[in-house]
């Protein structure tokens, strides 16, 4: 009977099968694929970093540009960030709804909206900027200061080449 009891003992759970390696083929060498994979990871870390501020990367970008360029026309903001007009309107509406930004008449152009941060938006941007600096330090630890500078140079060159040269280079330098 002892041998019967031994056979009734619980067996340890079977180990899950090791995940089979995935052959990415040509994707493994595609710049766009690699940049997108890294972008997703960076954005996930950014969202975690912002925590209770509940800011997504696009919202932080808008707040940053509005804060640095008070009275910036909404259309120019969209151009600067490469955001389609319909998507930009929804993003700005969210910021306005949260009391972080306000629309005003654009000087000399009643058809356009100029954008301004509210006091609440300015305060949130200061908090978010400090958190974003922490996020950037975390990212930089993986590549080092020199690697970060090199990577930014390479990405700006790629952007300039794809966007048609001189105008994209000026825009990239203005963002720095």
Buried (B, 14 or more C-beta within 10 A) or exposed (E): EEEEEEEEEEEEEEEEEEEEEEEEEEEEEEEEEEEEEEEEEBEEEBBEBBEEBEBBBBBBBBBBBBBEBEEBBBBBBBEBBEBEEEEBBEBBEBBBEBEBBBBEEBEEEEEBBBBBBBEEBBEBBEEBEEBBEEBBEEBBEEEEEEEBEEBEEEEBEBBBEEBEEEEBBEBBEEEE
